[in-house]
Amino acid sequence: MKPAEYRAMSDEQLELTLKDLVKNLFHLRFQSATDRLETPSEIRKAKREIARIKTIIRERQLAAQKAAAGQGA
């Protein structure tokens, strides 16, 4: 998925997608350890997707903090 598609998701959808990707990464690592992984690049792709989602979640947290600080002043 592209970052724009992740940004269109709600916070709950992002959290669920993140959980799914982390679970998928675990399975990929398990397959890699047992020498059954067909495409090693899948691990790198999964890590990047997780990083994208975590970045978007953090951006939203910072934006919320900034908005709260702006209203308090």
C-alpha positions as CSV (number, residue, x, y, z in Angstrom):
1,M,0.0,0.0,0.0
2,K,1.0,3.6,-0.5
3,P,1.3,6.1,2.3
4,A,-1.6,8.0,1.0
5,E,-3.8,5.0,1.4
6,Y,-2.7,4.5,5.0
7,R,-3.3,8.2,5.8
8,A,-6.9,7.7,4.5
9,M,-7.5,5.0,7.2
10,S,-8.8,5.7,10.6
11,D,-6.7,5.1,13.7
12,E,-8.4,1.8,14.5
13,Q,-7.9,0.5,10.9
14,L,-4.2,1.5,11.2
15,E,-3.8,-0.4,14.4
16,L,-5.4,-3.5,13.0
17,T,-3.3,-3.4,9.9
18,L,-0.2,-2.9,12.0
19,K,-1.1,-6.0,14.1
20,D,-1.6,-8.0,10.9
21,L,1.7,-7.0,9.5
22,V,3.6,-7.7,12.7
23,K,2.0,-11.2,12.7
24,N,2.9,-11.7,9.1
25,L,6.5,-10.6,9.8
26,F,6.7,-13.2,12.6
27,H,5.5,-15.9,10.2
28,L,8.0,-14.8,7.6
29,R,10.8,-14.9,10.1
30,F,9.7,-18.4,11.2
31,Q,9.7,-19.6,7.6
32,S,13.1,-18.1,7.1
33,A,14.5,-19.9,10.1
34,T,13.1,-23.2,8.9
35,D,14.4,-22.6,5.3
36,R,11.0,-22.6,3.7
37,L,10.9,-18.9,2.7
38,E,10.4,-18.6,-1.0
39,T,11.1,-14.9,-1.4
40,P,13.5,-13.4,1.1
41,S,12.6,-9.8,0.0
42,E,9.2,-10.3,1.7
43,I,10.8,-9.7,5.1
44,R,12.2,-6.4,4.0
45,K,8.8,-5.3,2.5
46,A,6.9,-6.2,5.6
47,K,9.4,-4.2,7.8
48,R,9.0,-1.2,5.5
49,E,5.2,-1.4,5.7
50,I,5.3,-1.6,9.5
51,A,7.6,1.4,9.5
52,R,5.2,3.4,7.3
53,I,2.3,2.7,9.5
54,K,4.2,3.6,12.7
55,T,5.4,6.8,11.1
56,I,1.8,7.8,10.2
57,I,0.6,6.9,13.7
58,R,3.4,9.1,15.2
59,E,2.6,12.0,12.9
60,R,-1.0,11.9,14.1
61,Q,0.1,11.8,17.7
62,L,2.4,14.8,17.2
63,A,-0.4,16.7,15.3
64,A,-2.8,16.0,18.2
65,Q,-0.3,17.2,20.8
66,K,0.4,20.4,18.7
67,A,-3.3,21.1,18.4
68,A,-3.8,20.6,22.2
69,A,-0.9,22.9,23.0
70,G,-2.3,25.5,20.6
71,Q,-5.7,25.5,22.2
72,G,-4.3,25.7,25.7
73,A,-2.4,28.9,25.1
